[in-house]
Every structure is written in C-alpha cells, then in structure tokens.
Amino acid sequence: MIHPTRRAAVALAVAAPVAFGAAFAAPNWWLAGVFWLILVLAAVVVDALALLTRRRLEVELRCPTVLHVGEREAVTLLLRGRRPAATDVVLDLEGPAQPLAPATVAADDEPAASLRFALRTTRRGTVRLPRVWLRAPGPLGMASRTLRVELDRAVAVVPNIAAVRRQALAFSAADAPLGAKPQHQKGSGTEFEALREYAAGLDSRAMDWKHSARHRKLVCKEFQTERNHHVVLALDTGRLMNELVEGVPKLDRACTALLLLAYVSLKAGDRVGLAAFDARTRAFVSPMAGMASMALVQKTFAAVDYSSDETNFTLALTELAGRLTRRALVVIATDFVDTVTAELMVRNVGHLAKQHLVIFAAPRDTTLSRRFAADLDGMEDVSRAVVAHGMLRERQAVFARLARLGVLCVEAQVERLGPELINRYLAIKARDLI
C-alpha cells in the first residue's frame, strides 16, 4: 500500500496560502500556487512509481521454540533486499507478553539486515506473532509504501525452566551430601554404607566395638544419605495465586520454585510427585524416580491453568492424604490474606502434618512491607501503614500457628523462594526427618 507522507501533506497544505498570497500581492502570479500544487503531486507520483518498481523485501522471523515466564527472550527479524531508505518495522504481538516497541532499520546496500526485539512474557499460554509491518519512504520522501508480511507464528509460554537450570548449577556442588558421587557420600546420613579402619579425625560415635573386637583393630561405620524418599509438590492454583508480583503471577513464581526443588530431589535419588488444586484437584502425579521424570513434571505444571475459584483446602488436602501410601515430604506452595481466611487452611495443613512432614511455602508480601516502611506524609499514609502492619502481624500469627503444629514454614521473596526451599530440603535430608 502506497500513501503520501507527512512531508507531502505539509507541502500540499502550503499550496493554498501561496496561491492566495500571490493573488493579493501580485495578481499576475496567482498561477504560482497552482504550479506549486502540480509540483508536489508530481513529486508524490515520482516517489510512488519508484516504490512500485522496488523489489519486495524478504522477511524471516527467528524465535525460540518455547518462551519462559518472566524471562526476556530475543526475537530476531531478518530483512533481505536492498534498502535505499530507512525502514520502520512494527512486529504485531498477541498473547501474554509485554508490547514490542517499533524499530527502524537504517538504509543499507547490504543484502541482509537483522533486527532484535526483546520479548518478555508475563504468564503461561501462547504468544502469537501474526504479522510484521514494514514502512519505507521514497527517494524524495513524499510517499511511502507499507508492506504487511504474514508470519503466523505461535510460541508456547511454559514455566520458567531457564531459571531452574541457572539455579540448579549453583547446587551442582551439593551432589556429595546427596549421594550422587559415591566417593564423597561417606560420613553423612544414617543409612549404613561400609566399615573402615579408624583414623584420627573420624567421629568416635561411629565406632563399632563389636567388629573392632572381632578384627582386633578399631573400625568405624560409614553412612550414606538415605534415598528413595517421597517428595510431593502441592501447588495452589486458586484466586490468590493469580496476583501479579513484579509483572508475573504468583502461580508461575511458585511453579519455578517447585521445579527447582523437583530437579534437586530427583538428583538426590528421591521420588517426586505433584498435585495442583483450587476448588478441586486439577492434577495429580504419583511419586516417580529418575531424572527422566523431570520432563513429565514440567509438562504437568505447564498444563495447569489459571483459576478464579477459591481454594478448597479441606477437599484438596484430604484427597491428597488419601492418595499417599507412605510417609512423604509434602511441599505446599500457596498464599493467604489474614487469619480469618487462613483458618481452614491451617486446620487441614495441621491434620496433614500428623502423618507427613509438611513444608508450607508462601511468597513474602513485599507490598505490605514497603507500605509499612514508606515515609508518612499525612493521615492517609499513617492509616495505610497501620493496616499494612496489622496484616503483617496476622501473617506472622498464621506462620506461628503452623510451626506449633509441626509444619516447617518458608516465607521468602519470589526470586528467593526456590533456593530457600532447597536449603530446607537439604537440612531435612541431613537430619533424616522424612
């Protein structure tokens, strides 16, 4: 599509004042305005003809096969063809992602040019890149041509596996206490591994006196970390988990933290299962062993949809307890508002903790803490700070009640929730609490 530019519109608008001015100042020169109008139209026609004879640009879009929630990904647009003038590029975007800013490719005689767009997704789903718009002016700048190139690309947005991979590298050195390297797993855990001759520096409490008398030399027991425990990741998908934290729903933040815990647990030799629930149970996977199970865990979390239903902890946790056949470590990722709305949650979590070891994980509400710590400029700010302080105290009261029921509580900022869960998991493994 070819259309006049702003320069042509301004030039045409000047034609009328020029004609009227010439008619009043010098009647014999009134044709100057007509000549000016003809000249502008001729320039527009020349530009239009030049644009029509120009070879069409070829466009190629390169983007990742999947996008991760909250991550900034690069989308590259390749333009092939001669560009005698600067070309404006607008890439259409549909789906759960921040809008893309328009870009400009400078004039160049090179056969190809690349343009990078920074794409940041805000939630799981599908991002569509249906088309790209190209606008290039003619040689005189009086007309421009707009091209629409259909791309019809769709990319799935999945839980933030990229963040899990990055953070998992930080724990790769922890393979030793988890038993992944047999030569380094000696001396930890409570499961008997072997006997060895006593040497200075070894723990004297591990001395085996019966075998020492039999072998007529001091020998010690060596232990290894227990494996094959059941770790169940329970994800609340209810209304409160749809709240945005730094542009990303709490649900997706919790998915990232639980995926990191699943990776480390499978690496440690434990069996990992998961459950997702709101008003009812949305998904359940029995505990599985082996790193090959990580793909199924990722796929199940990616398929969990957002929900506006209120979470029914009584139904979900009762059903979960009925499906667990042995004592397990149950990690519940959820959130709450106050002591009143958390009453049923506390009761059911406490009931589950009688049979299983429960970790209650909740993201820290930084909005309340910032409101309480902000400078107070008036009575309205004072009132908001008092309300925020009261809600913070109620959150701490809920955590205190859960702790008295034997529940291990983890409250951290969203970016620290995964590492905090890993630290608590390693401490549980070291103390053999499962």
C-alpha positions as CSV (number, residue, x, y, z in Angstrom):
1,M,0.0,0.0,0.0
2,I,1.4,3.4,-1.1
3,H,0.3,6.6,0.6
4,P,1.6,10.2,1.0
5,T,3.9,11.1,3.8
6,R,3.7,13.9,6.3
7,R,6.1,15.9,4.2
8,A,3.7,15.7,1.3
9,A,0.7,16.7,3.4
10,V,2.6,19.8,4.7
11,A,3.6,20.7,1.1
12,L,0.0,20.4,-0.1
13,A,-1.2,22.5,2.8
14,V,1.2,25.2,1.9
15,A,-0.1,25.4,-1.7
16,A,-3.4,27.2,-0.8
17,P,-1.7,30.1,1.2
18,V,0.8,30.5,-1.5
19,A,-1.9,30.9,-4.1
20,F,-4.0,33.3,-2.0
21,G,-0.9,35.4,-1.1
22,A,0.2,35.6,-4.7
23,A,-3.3,36.6,-5.8
24,F,-3.4,39.5,-3.4
25,A,0.2,40.7,-3.7
26,A,0.6,40.2,-7.4
27,P,-2.5,39.1,-9.3
28,N,-0.4,38.1,-12.3
29,W,1.4,35.5,-10.1
30,W,-1.7,33.6,-8.9
31,L,-0.7,30.6,-11.0
32,A,2.3,30.1,-8.7
33,G,0.0,28.3,-6.2
34,V,-1.3,26.0,-9.0
35,F,2.3,25.3,-10.2
36,W,3.3,24.5,-6.6
37,L,0.4,22.1,-6.2
38,I,1.3,20.4,-9.5
39,L,4.9,20.2,-8.4
40,V,4.0,18.5,-5.1
41,L,1.7,16.0,-6.8
42,A,4.4,15.2,-9.4
43,A,6.9,14.5,-6.6
44,V,4.3,12.2,-4.9
45,V,3.8,10.4,-8.2
46,V,7.5,10.0,-8.8
47,D,8.0,8.6,-5.3
48,A,5.1,6.2,-5.8
49,L,6.5,4.9,-9.1
50,A,9.9,4.4,-7.5
51,L,8.3,2.4,-4.7
52,L,6.3,0.3,-7.1
53,T,9.4,-0.7,-9.1
54,R,11.3,-1.5,-5.9
55,R,11.9,-5.2,-5.2
56,R,9.9,-6.6,-2.3
57,L,11.8,-7.2,0.9
58,E,12.0,-10.8,2.2
59,V,11.3,-11.3,5.9
60,E,12.4,-14.2,8.1
61,L,11.5,-14.5,11.8
62,R,13.7,-16.4,14.2
63,C,12.4,-17.0,17.7
64,P,12.8,-19.7,20.4
65,T,10.8,-22.8,20.2
66,V,9.4,-22.1,23.7
67,L,9.3,-19.0,25.9
68,H,9.7,-18.9,29.7
69,V,7.5,-16.9,32.0
70,G,9.2,-13.7,33.2
71,E,12.3,-14.2,31.1
72,R,13.4,-11.7,28.5
73,E,13.9,-13.6,25.2
74,A,15.3,-12.3,21.9
75,V,13.3,-12.4,18.7
76,T,15.3,-11.8,15.6
77,L,13.8,-10.4,12.3
78,L,15.9,-10.8,9.2
79,L,15.3,-8.5,6.2
80,R,16.7,-9.5,2.8
81,G,16.8,-7.0,0.0
82,R,18.3,-3.6,-0.9
83,R,17.0,-0.7,1.4
84,P,17.8,2.7,-0.1
85,A,16.0,4.4,2.8
86,A,15.4,3.8,6.5
87,T,12.6,1.2,7.1
88,D,10.2,1.3,10.0
89,V,9.3,-2.1,11.4
90,V,6.4,-3.0,13.6
91,L,6.0,-6.6,14.8
92,D,2.5,-7.5,15.9
93,L,2.2,-9.4,19.1
94,E,-0.8,-11.2,20.6
95,G,-0.8,-13.1,23.9
96,P,0.6,-12.8,27.5
97,A,3.6,-10.6,26.8
98,Q,4.6,-7.0,27.1
99,P,4.1,-4.9,23.9
100,L,7.0,-4.7,21.5
101,A,8.4,-1.2,20.7
102,P,8.6,-0.2,17.0
103,A,12.1,-0.3,15.5
104,T,13.9,1.2,12.5
105,V,16.4,-0.4,10.1
106,A,18.8,2.1,8.6
107,A,19.3,2.4,4.8
108,D,22.0,0.0,3.6
109,D,23.0,-1.7,0.4
110,E,23.9,-4.9,2.2
111,P,21.8,-7.9,1.1
112,A,20.6,-8.7,4.7
113,A,20.0,-7.0,8.0
114,S,18.9,-8.3,11.4
115,L,16.7,-6.6,13.9
116,R,16.3,-7.9,17.5
117,F,13.2,-7.4,19.6
118,A,13.2,-8.0,23.4
119,L,10.2,-10.1,24.3
120,R,9.2,-10.6,27.9
121,T,6.2,-12.9,28.8
122,T,4.0,-12.2,31.8
123,R,2.2,-15.6,32.2
124,R,1.8,-19.0,30.7
125,G,-0.1,-19.6,27.5
126,T,0.6,-19.0,23.8
127,V,2.2,-15.9,22.2
128,R,1.3,-15.3,18.6
129,L,3.4,-13.3,16.1
130,P,0.8,-13.0,13.3
131,R,2.5,-10.4,11.0
132,V,5.1,-7.7,10.6
133,W,4.5,-4.2,9.1
134,L,7.3,-2.5,7.0
135,R,7.2,1.1,6.0
136,A,9.8,2.7,3.7
137,P,9.7,6.2,2.2
138,G,10.5,7.0,-1.4
139,P,13.7,8.8,-2.6
140,L,12.0,12.2,-2.3
141,G,10.3,11.5,1.0
142,M,6.9,12.4,-0.5
143,A,5.3,9.0,-0.5
144,S,5.9,5.8,1.5
145,R,5.0,2.2,1.0
146,T,3.6,-0.1,3.7
147,L,4.1,-3.8,3.4
148,R,2.3,-6.4,5.5
149,V,4.1,-9.7,5.7
150,E,2.1,-12.6,7.3
151,L,4.2,-14.6,9.8
152,D,1.6,-16.7,11.6
153,R,4.0,-17.9,14.3
154,A,2.8,-19.3,17.7
155,V,5.1,-20.0,20.6
156,A,4.2,-21.7,23.8
157,V,4.9,-20.0,27.1
158,V,6.0,-22.6,29.7
159,P,7.1,-22.3,33.4
160,N,10.5,-20.7,33.8
161,I,12.8,-23.7,33.1
162,A,15.6,-21.3,32.2
163,A,15.7,-20.0,35.8
164,V,15.6,-23.6,37.1
165,R,18.6,-24.5,35.0
166,R,20.6,-21.5,36.2
167,Q,19.8,-22.0,39.8
168,A,20.4,-25.8,39.6
169,L,24.0,-25.1,38.6
170,A,24.5,-23.4,42.0
171,F,23.6,-26.7,43.7
172,S,25.6,-28.9,41.4
173,A,28.4,-29.0,44.1
174,A,25.9,-30.4,46.5
175,D,26.0,-33.8,44.8
176,A,28.3,-35.1,47.5
177,P,26.0,-34.8,50.6
178,L,23.1,-36.0,48.4
179,G,24.9,-39.2,47.5
180,A,25.3,-38.7,43.7
181,K,29.0,-39.2,44.0
182,P,29.8,-42.4,46.0
183,Q,33.4,-41.4,46.7
184,H,32.1,-38.3,48.6
185,Q,29.0,-39.5,50.3
186,K,30.7,-41.2,53.2
187,G,30.0,-39.9,56.6
188,S,26.6,-38.3,56.1
189,G,23.1,-39.6,56.6
190,T,22.1,-42.6,58.8
191,E,22.0,-45.5,56.3
192,F,24.9,-47.9,56.8
193,E,27.3,-48.0,53.9
194,A,30.5,-49.8,55.0
195,L,33.2,-50.3,57.7
196,R,36.5,-48.7,57.6
197,E,39.6,-48.6,59.9
198,Y,39.5,-45.8,62.4
199,A,41.8,-42.9,61.7
200,A,42.4,-39.7,63.6
201,G,39.7,-37.1,63.0
202,L,36.8,-39.6,62.5
203,D,33.8,-39.3,64.7
204,S,34.3,-41.6,67.7
205,R,30.5,-42.0,68.0
206,A,30.5,-44.1,64.8
207,M,32.9,-46.7,66.4
208,D,31.7,-50.3,66.0
209,W,33.0,-52.0,69.1
210,K,31.7,-55.5,68.2
211,H,33.5,-55.6,64.8
212,S,36.6,-53.9,66.4
213,A,36.9,-56.8,68.8
214,R,36.4,-59.3,66.0
215,H,39.0,-57.7,63.8
216,R,41.3,-56.8,66.7
217,K,41.5,-53.2,65.5
218,L,39.4,-50.2,65.7
219,V,36.8,-49.9,62.9
220,C,34.1,-47.3,62.3
221,K,30.8,-47.4,60.5
222,E,30.3,-45.2,57.4
223,F,26.9,-43.9,56.5
224,Q,25.3,-42.5,53.4
225,T,22.3,-40.3,52.7
226,E,19.0,-42.0,52.5
227,R,17.4,-42.2,49.1
228,N,14.0,-43.1,47.6
229,H,12.0,-40.8,49.8
230,H,8.7,-39.5,48.5
231,V,8.6,-35.7,47.8
232,V,5.1,-34.4,46.8
233,L,4.8,-30.9,45.4
234,A,1.4,-29.4,46.1
235,L,0.6,-26.3,44.1
236,D,-2.3,-24.0,45.0
237,T,-3.8,-22.6,41.7
238,G,-6.6,-20.6,43.3
239,R,-7.6,-17.0,43.0
240,L,-4.9,-15.6,45.3
241,M,-2.1,-17.1,43.3
242,N,-3.2,-15.1,40.3
243,E,-1.9,-11.9,41.9
244,L,1.0,-10.3,40.0
245,V,4.4,-9.9,41.6
246,E,6.8,-7.8,39.5
247,G,4.6,-8.5,36.5
248,V,4.4,-12.3,36.9
249,P,1.6,-14.2,38.7
250,K,2.5,-15.8,42.0
251,L,1.4,-19.1,40.4
252,D,4.2,-19.0,37.9
253,R,6.7,-18.0,40.5
254,A,5.7,-20.9,42.7
255,C,6.0,-23.3,39.6
256,T,9.6,-22.1,39.1
257,A,10.5,-22.7,42.8
258,L,8.8,-26.2,42.8
259,L,10.5,-27.2,39.6
260,L,13.9,-26.4,41.1
261,L,13.1,-28.5,44.2
262,A,11.9,-31.3,41.9
263,Y,15.2,-31.2,40.0
264,V,17.3,-31.4,43.2
265,S,15.1,-34.1,44.7
266,L,15.3,-36.3,41.6
267,K,19.1,-35.7,41.5
268,A,19.3,-36.9,45.1
269,G,17.6,-40.2,44.3
270,D,14.2,-39.4,45.8
271,R,10.8,-39.9,44.1
272,V,8.9,-36.8,43.2
273,G,5.1,-36.4,42.7
274,L,2.9,-33.4,42.4
275,A,-0.6,-32.2,42.9
276,A,-2.4,-29.0,41.7
277,F,-5.7,-27.9,43.3
278,D,-8.1,-25.0,43.8
279,A,-11.8,-25.7,44.3
280,R,-10.9,-29.3,43.3
281,T,-7.9,-31.3,42.4
282,R,-6.7,-30.2,38.9
283,A,-3.8,-32.6,38.5
284,F,-2.0,-35.4,40.4
285,V,1.1,-37.4,39.5
286,S,2.3,-40.2,41.8
287,P,5.9,-40.0,43.0
288,M,8.3,-41.1,40.3
289,A,12.1,-41.7,40.4
290,G,14.8,-40.9,37.9
291,M,15.8,-37.7,36.1
292,A,13.6,-38.8,33.1
293,S,10.6,-37.9,35.3
294,M,11.5,-34.3,35.2
295,A,10.0,-33.9,31.7
296,L,6.6,-35.1,33.0
297,V,6.8,-32.8,36.0
298,Q,7.5,-29.8,33.7
299,K,4.7,-30.8,31.3
300,T,2.2,-31.2,34.1
301,F,3.0,-27.8,35.6
302,A,2.8,-26.2,32.2
303,A,-0.7,-27.6,31.7
304,V,-2.0,-26.2,34.9
305,D,-4.4,-23.4,34.0
306,Y,-5.1,-20.2,35.9
307,S,-8.2,-20.2,38.1
308,S,-10.5,-17.6,39.7
309,D,-12.0,-20.2,42.2
310,E,-11.5,-20.0,45.9
311,T,-9.2,-22.8,47.1
312,N,-10.8,-25.6,49.0
313,F,-8.1,-26.9,51.3
314,T,-10.4,-29.3,53.0
315,L,-11.2,-31.2,49.9
316,A,-7.7,-30.9,48.2
317,L,-5.6,-31.9,51.2
318,T,-7.9,-34.7,52.3
319,E,-7.8,-36.2,48.8
320,L,-4.1,-35.8,48.7
321,A,-3.6,-37.6,52.1
322,G,-5.8,-40.4,50.8
323,R,-3.6,-40.9,47.8
324,L,-0.3,-41.1,49.7
325,T,0.5,-44.6,50.7
326,R,3.6,-43.9,52.8
327,R,5.1,-41.0,54.8
328,A,6.3,-38.3,52.5
329,L,7.7,-34.8,52.4
330,V,4.7,-32.6,51.2
331,V,5.6,-29.1,50.0
332,I,2.5,-26.8,49.8
333,A,3.0,-23.6,47.8
334,T,0.2,-21.2,48.5
335,D,-0.7,-17.8,49.8
336,F,-3.3,-16.3,52.2
337,V,-4.5,-12.9,53.3
338,D,-5.3,-12.9,57.0
339,T,-6.0,-15.2,60.0
340,V,-9.8,-15.4,59.2
341,T,-9.4,-16.7,55.6
342,A,-6.5,-18.9,56.7
343,E,-8.4,-20.8,59.4
344,L,-9.5,-23.8,57.4
345,M,-6.1,-23.9,55.7
346,V,-4.3,-24.1,59.0
347,R,-6.5,-26.8,60.3
348,N,-6.1,-29.0,57.2
349,V,-2.4,-28.5,56.9
350,G,-2.0,-29.3,60.6
351,H,-4.0,-32.5,60.1
352,L,-1.8,-33.5,57.1
353,A,1.3,-32.8,59.2
354,K,0.3,-35.6,61.7
355,Q,1.1,-38.2,59.0
356,H,3.6,-36.5,56.8
357,L,6.4,-33.9,57.0
358,V,5.0,-30.7,55.6
359,I,6.7,-27.6,54.3
360,F,4.4,-24.6,53.9
361,A,5.9,-22.2,51.3
362,A,4.5,-18.7,50.7
363,P,5.9,-15.7,48.8
364,R,6.6,-12.7,51.0
365,D,4.2,-9.8,50.5
366,T,6.7,-7.0,49.7
367,T,3.8,-4.6,49.0
368,L,2.8,-4.6,52.7
369,S,6.4,-4.3,53.9
370,R,7.1,-1.4,51.6
371,R,3.9,0.3,52.6
372,F,4.8,0.0,56.3
373,A,8.4,1.2,55.8
374,A,7.4,4.2,53.5
375,D,7.7,7.8,54.6
376,L,4.5,9.1,56.1
377,D,3.3,12.4,54.7
378,G,-0.2,12.6,56.1
379,M,-3.0,10.8,57.9
380,E,-3.8,8.7,54.9
381,D,-0.3,7.3,54.8
382,V,-0.4,6.7,58.5
383,S,-3.7,4.8,58.1
384,R,-2.3,2.7,55.3
385,A,0.9,1.9,57.3
386,V,-1.2,0.8,60.3
387,V,-3.3,-1.5,58.1
388,A,-0.2,-3.0,56.5
389,H,1.4,-3.5,59.9
390,G,-1.7,-5.3,61.1
391,M,-1.8,-7.6,58.1
392,L,1.9,-8.4,58.5
393,R,1.2,-9.3,62.2
394,E,-1.6,-11.6,61.1
395,R,0.6,-13.4,58.6
396,Q,3.2,-14.0,61.3
397,A,0.5,-15.3,63.6
398,V,-0.5,-17.8,60.9
399,F,3.1,-19.0,60.5
400,A,3.4,-19.3,64.3
401,R,0.3,-21.5,64.5
402,L,1.6,-23.7,61.7
403,A,5.0,-24.0,63.4
404,R,3.3,-25.2,66.6
405,L,1.5,-27.9,64.6
406,G,4.9,-29.2,63.4
407,V,4.8,-27.6,59.9
408,L,8.1,-26.2,58.5
409,C,7.4,-22.7,57.2
410,V,9.3,-21.0,54.4
411,E,8.5,-17.3,53.6
412,A,10.8,-15.6,51.1
413,Q,10.8,-13.1,48.3
414,V,9.7,-14.6,45.0
415,E,13.1,-14.8,43.5
416,R,14.5,-16.4,46.7
417,L,11.7,-18.9,47.2
418,G,13.3,-21.7,45.2
419,P,16.8,-21.5,47.0
420,E,15.1,-21.3,50.4
421,L,13.1,-24.5,49.6
422,I,16.3,-26.2,48.6
423,N,18.1,-25.2,51.8
424,R,15.2,-26.5,53.9
425,Y,15.2,-29.7,51.9
426,L,18.9,-30.3,52.4
427,A,18.5,-29.7,56.1
428,I,15.7,-32.2,56.3
429,K,17.9,-34.8,54.4
430,A,20.8,-34.2,56.7
431,R,18.7,-34.7,59.8
432,D,16.8,-37.7,58.3
433,L,13.4,-36.2,59.2
434,I,11.4,-37.8,56.5
